[in-house]
Each structure stands twice: as structure tokens, then as C-alpha cells.
């Protein structure tokens, strides 16, 4: 399996997950969990004709989809996390295209979730607990994704 990210080439070798985050064509990091929110349209309700009791509902603006990705803190993986945090600091003005890639055990692509104009709207730093194992520190990032396609 090729090395991904800007950290040590083998920083993610011990992962059992098969997810990768790609931003603007560059593999950024492997991560353990992805949660994709609902795709939904907001609604507009209009009165039809002169009868106030007759209404018609139609779609309005499509709401952005929230994609939550979680990554464990690992030795050699801090540079990947730092690059995502730096992206978050740019707010909604720093929008990027990319993909979440699901791989099989051999590293072949099963599915790509391509997105455009995404920005990180929320970052959750893991709680620090000296009594826990270091591998349990999980960083959580929520991407706001207005454009999405499955490939």
C-alpha cells in the first residue's frame, strides 16, 4: 500500500480502516470513520389560487451536506491533522474540492465520494486524558459540502 499524507510514509500502516481523504487531487490522510449527513432540500409552501386552504409545496435551496471525518492521533500523523486544522482556520472563504475514497483491503478503489466547494465548519479537538492510551485521542472534522457526486 502506498504511503499517504505529509507525515511518515508508514504512519497509517496499522489502520484497519480503508478510507482516504483527497483534497484537490492530493492524498491527505487516512482516517477511521466517516459519517455522511442527509441530502435534503428546503421547502417553500405557496397558496394556490384564491382559496387560502389549498397549498402547494415545492423545493427551494438545497442544503449543504455535512460530512464528519474522525482520525486517531498517531505517531507521525500530526502533520496531516495540522494541515486540516490550518484549512479550518480559513473559514468558509477557503473552499476546496476533493474526495473521500473507500478502498478494499488490497488498496483498490471501491467508491469515490467527490465533493466541491467544501469547507470545514467544525473541528473538535480530542479530550486529553493521561490515563488513556494515546491511540484513543480522536480528532473530528465536519465538512460542509454543497456539491457532491458518487463515482
Secondary structure, 3 states (H helix, E strand, C coil): CCCCCCCCCCCCCCCCCCEEEEECCEEEEEECEEEECCCCEEEEEEECCCCCCCEEEEEEEECCEEEEEEEECCCCCHHHHHHHHHHHHCHHHCCEEEEEEEECCCCCEEEEEEEEEEEEEEEECCCCCCCCCHHHCEEEEEEEECEEEEC
